[in-house]
């Protein structure tokens, strides 16, 4: 409902309203002329002439007001960068494949996460494309698959005020010109960290504005997902449930898919499930 009212164009509403009112007055004038011509006795030509002029003026006014909306200059639609407040990089599409099929209650892994980004540089920044990662387990391994410049996986970093072991995935494209576009893909291995056999969670990091994010989970055949709750986190704020986009459980819970559009920067998509 909020989006509906934000998208309302007041001038467009007034234009349509005035045009409709003038057309209605023209129709009423036509009805008056018809009634005057049907009355018994001599027609009152002066009154007919006045009503006719009134009808024609209102009809022309309705046509001109309606046409003005199509010939007047209209502001161009907002670009993707403006809509998502992209300052340095804009991600057209991010896909994740979270493969939990090798997870067992004794080994707690490994869990393989393959991430693919379609990245567009929308500024003259010299900053590289950086995605933070963390795990509650011992470590994360990174295997670059596709890139224009070899990425670096910096870490592990211990941050006393934050839980877990942290890394930075650095794609060195700060030297590339504005408008540079590429697909980058890497596979991340979590050897441990998923320790709870009843209820677990995982987060997707949205470091830059993203037009679309698609996440696919694959669960073990003997340990399918019973449900999947999706929420959004920003900074240290509490998770807020995402009510517009729900996760879809397929194959009896062995596959779970979620898609979100127009994701803002500096946020995390939090997935929590029972299995």
matplotlib code that plots the C-alpha trace (Angstrom):
import matplotlib.pyplot as plt

x = [0.0, 2.9, 4.4, 1.1, 0.8, 4.4, 4.0, 0.9, 1.4, -0.7, -0.5, -1.6, -4.6, -5.6, -5.2, -7.5, -10.0, -10.3, -10.6, -13.3, -15.2, -15.2, -16.4, -19.2, -20.3, -20.3, -22.5, -24.9, -25.0, -25.9, -28.7, -30.0, -30.1, -31.9, -34.5, -34.9, -35.5, -38.2, -40.2, -43.6, -43.8, -41.2, -37.6, -35.7, -32.9, -30.9, -30.8, -30.0, -27.1, -25.7, -25.9, -24.3, -21.4, -21.0, -21.0, -18.4, -16.1, -16.1, -15.6, -12.6, -11.2, -11.5, -9.7, -6.9, -6.4, -6.2, -3.8, -1.5, -0.4, 1.0, 2.7, 4.2, 7.7, 7.8, 10.7, 12.8, 12.3, 14.8, 17.8, 18.7, 21.6, 19.3, 16.6, 19.0, 21.3, 24.3, 27.4, 30.3, 29.1, 25.7, 25.0, 22.6, 22.2, 23.7, 23.1, 24.0, 24.1, 24.3, 25.2, 24.6, 24.3, 27.7, 26.7, 26.4, 25.7, 29.2, 31.3, 29.2, 30.3, 31.7, 29.2, 30.0, 28.6, 29.0, 28.4, 28.1, 27.8, 27.1, 28.9, 28.7, 31.0, 28.8, 31.4, 35.0, 35.9, 39.3, 38.0, 37.9, 34.8, 34.8, 32.4, 32.8, 32.4, 32.3, 31.8, 31.1, 33.3, 37.1, 37.7, 36.4, 38.2, 37.9, 38.3, 38.0, 36.3, 35.7, 37.2, 38.9, 41.6, 42.5, 40.6, 42.1, 40.6, 41.9, 41.8, 41.1, 40.6, 39.6, 37.3, 36.8, 33.5, 32.0, 31.2, 33.0, 36.0, 36.0, 37.3, 37.2, 36.7, 38.5, 38.0, 40.6, 38.6, 39.1, 41.5, 38.8, 36.9, 33.4, 31.0, 33.1, 30.9, 31.8, 30.6, 32.6, 32.2, 33.9, 33.2, 33.5, 34.0, 32.8, 34.4, 32.5, 30.2, 26.8, 26.7, 23.0, 21.1, 17.7, 17.9, 20.5, 21.0, 23.1, 23.4, 23.8, 25.8, 24.5, 27.4, 26.3, 22.9, 21.6, 18.7, 18.1, 19.4, 18.6, 19.5, 19.2, 19.8, 20.4, 19.8, 20.9, 18.4, 18.0, 17.9, 15.5, 14.4, 11.1, 10.7, 12.7, 12.3, 13.8, 14.6, 16.8, 19.5, 21.2, 24.3, 23.5, 19.8, 17.5, 16.4, 13.2, 11.1, 10.8, 7.1, 7.0, 9.3, 8.8, 11.2, 9.9, 10.4, 10.8, 11.4, 10.0, 12.4, 15.6, 15.7, 14.7, 14.7, 14.4, 14.5, 14.5, 14.5, 16.0, 18.1, 19.7, 23.4, 25.0, 22.5, 22.3, 19.6, 19.2, 18.0, 16.9, 15.5, 14.6, 15.7]
y = [0.0, 2.4, 1.8, 2.5, 6.0, 6.8, 6.1, 8.4, 11.3, 14.2, 16.2, 13.2, 12.7, 16.4, 16.3, 13.2, 14.7, 18.0, 16.4, 14.1, 17.0, 19.1, 16.1, 15.5, 19.2, 18.8, 15.7, 17.6, 20.5, 18.0, 16.6, 20.2, 20.8, 17.6, 18.4, 22.0, 20.6, 18.2, 20.8, 21.8, 25.1, 27.3, 26.4, 29.2, 29.8, 32.1, 29.5, 26.7, 28.8, 29.5, 25.9, 24.8, 27.1, 26.0, 22.3, 22.9, 24.9, 22.2, 19.5, 21.2, 21.9, 18.2, 17.2, 19.8, 18.8, 15.2, 15.8, 18.0, 15.1, 13.3, 16.3, 17.9, 16.9, 14.0, 13.3, 10.3, 7.1, 6.5, 4.4, 1.3, 3.1, 5.9, 3.5, 1.4, 4.3, 2.6, 4.7, 2.5, -0.9, -2.3, -6.1, -7.1, -10.6, -12.7, -16.5, -18.9, -22.6, -23.8, -27.5, -29.3, -32.7, -33.8, -32.7, -35.3, -35.2, -36.4, -34.4, -31.2, -30.6, -29.8, -27.3, -25.9, -22.4, -21.3, -17.6, -15.9, -12.1, -10.0, -6.8, -3.4, -0.5, 2.7, 5.2, 6.3, 4.8, 3.1, 0.9, -2.8, -4.9, -6.4, -8.9, -9.8, -13.4, -15.1, -18.4, -19.7, -22.7, -23.0, -21.6, -20.9, -22.0, -20.1, -21.5, -18.8, -20.1, -17.2, -13.6, -10.9, -10.3, -13.0, -12.3, -12.4, -14.0, -12.1, -13.7, -15.1, -12.0, -12.1, -9.2, -9.1, -7.2, -9.7, -13.4, -15.8, -15.8, -13.2, -12.8, -10.3, -11.5, -8.8, -8.6, -6.1, -4.2, -0.7, 0.1, -0.8, 2.1, 3.2, 0.9, -2.2, -5.3, -8.9, -12.2, -13.4, -16.8, -18.5, -21.6, -21.3, -24.4, -24.4, -27.5, -26.9, -24.5, -26.2, -28.1, -28.2, -31.3, -29.8, -26.1, -24.2, -20.9, -19.3, -15.7, -14.1, -10.9, -8.1, -5.6, -3.7, -2.8, -5.9, -6.0, -9.7, -12.3, -16.0, -18.6, -22.4, -24.8, -28.6, -30.7, -34.3, -37.0, -38.2, -34.7, -32.5, -29.1, -29.0, -25.2, -22.1, -18.7, -15.7, -12.4, -9.3, -7.9, -4.5, -4.0, -5.1, -4.7, -7.6, -9.7, -8.5, -11.1, -10.7, -11.0, -10.2, -13.1, -16.6, -19.6, -22.4, -26.0, -28.5, -32.3, -32.8, -30.3, -31.5, -28.3, -24.8, -21.7, -18.1, -15.0, -11.4, -8.2, -4.8, -5.6, -2.6, -2.5, -3.3, -5.9, -9.7, -12.1, -14.5, -18.1, -20.3, -23.8, -27.0, -30.3]
z = [0.0, 0.8, -2.6, -4.3, -2.8, -3.4, -7.1, -7.5, -9.9, -8.6, -11.8, -13.8, -11.5, -11.8, -15.6, -15.9, -13.4, -15.2, -18.6, -17.2, -15.6, -18.9, -20.8, -18.3, -18.6, -22.4, -22.1, -19.8, -22.3, -25.0, -22.9, -22.4, -26.1, -26.7, -24.0, -25.4, -28.9, -27.6, -25.8, -27.3, -28.9, -30.6, -29.8, -27.9, -30.4, -28.1, -25.3, -27.8, -29.2, -25.7, -24.6, -27.9, -27.5, -23.8, -25.0, -27.7, -25.4, -22.7, -25.3, -26.8, -23.3, -22.4, -25.6, -25.0, -21.4, -22.3, -25.1, -23.0, -20.9, -24.0, -25.6, -22.4, -21.3, -18.9, -16.6, -17.7, -15.6, -12.8, -13.7, -11.8, -10.2, -8.9, -7.8, -5.7, -4.7, -6.4, -5.8, -6.9, -8.2, -9.2, -9.2, -11.9, -10.6, -7.8, -7.6, -4.8, -4.8, -1.1, -1.3, 2.0, 0.5, 2.0, 5.5, 8.2, 11.9, 12.7, 10.2, 10.1, 6.5, 4.2, 2.9, -0.6, -1.6, -5.2, -5.7, -9.1, -9.5, -12.6, -11.6, -13.2, -12.3, -12.2, -11.1, -11.4, -8.0, -7.6, -4.8, -5.5, -5.3, -1.8, -0.2, 3.5, 4.6, 8.0, 9.6, 13.1, 12.2, 11.9, 8.4, 4.9, 1.7, -1.6, -5.1, -7.8, -11.0, -13.3, -13.1, -15.1, -12.5, -9.9, -6.7, -3.2, -0.2, 2.8, 6.2, 8.6, 10.7, 14.3, 15.3, 19.1, 18.8, 16.3, 16.4, 14.1, 11.8, 9.1, 5.6, 2.7, -0.9, -3.0, -6.7, -7.9, -10.5, -9.1, -12.0, -14.6, -16.3, -15.4, -17.3, -16.8, -16.7, -15.9, -14.5, -11.5, -9.9, -6.9, -4.7, -0.9, 1.3, 4.9, 6.5, 9.7, 11.4, 10.7, 13.9, 14.9, 13.6, 14.4, 13.4, 11.4, 9.6, 6.8, 5.5, 2.1, 2.2, 0.0, 0.0, -3.1, -4.5, -6.3, -8.8, -8.1, -5.7, -6.2, -3.6, -4.1, -1.2, -1.7, 1.4, 2.1, 1.0, 4.6, 6.0, 4.0, 5.1, 6.9, 6.5, 5.6, 7.2, 5.4, 7.0, 6.5, 8.7, 8.5, 10.8, 14.3, 14.0, 14.8, 11.8, 10.1, 8.3, 4.5, 3.9, 0.1, -1.0, 0.4, 0.0, -2.1, -0.8, -3.7, -3.9, -0.4, 1.0, -0.7, -2.7, -1.5, -3.7, -2.8, -5.1, -4.0, -6.2, -5.7, -2.6, -0.9, 0.0, 3.3, 4.3, 4.9, 3.9, 6.8, 6.1, 9.0, 8.7, 10.6, 9.1]

ax = plt.figure().add_subplot(projection="3d")
ax.plot(x, y, z, "-o")
ax.set_aspect("equal")
plt.show()
